Every structure is written in C-alpha cells, then in structure tokens.
Amino acid sequence: MVFNTASGKVTFSGDSIQTLNGSYNFPFKKLAINKSGGFITANSTLSVDDTLFLSKEHF
C-alpha cells in the first residue's frame, strides 16, 4: 500500500494478498487498485469520496 500525500491517493499494488479487516469504515479520497497478482479483500465498509481507479485484472 502506498499513500501519496500530494494527491491524497492510496494505492494497493504488488503481487501479495492484502486484506482490510475490522468494523471500521475505511474512508478514502482517491483509491487505486493496481494488483499484478494476488488479491485484495475488504472485510469492512470502504467509501471513496473522489475517484476509484481499477487497473489490472486482480481485485
């Protein structure tokens, strides 16, 4: 996961499995999912206030 403070964008990338757990609502301004492999799982609520970027086939 990478957070760009200039753009306010959080990017999930790479080939490992990534998981968001908990009862917390994860608010993002800009969220990018750019997985080269593996997958990302959200076991909680996600909200995106601005832009959702989806690339690659793994999400």
ABEGO torsion letter per residue (X at the ends): XBBBAAAGBBBBBEABBBBBBEABBBBBABBBBBBABEBBBBABBBBBABBBBBBEABX
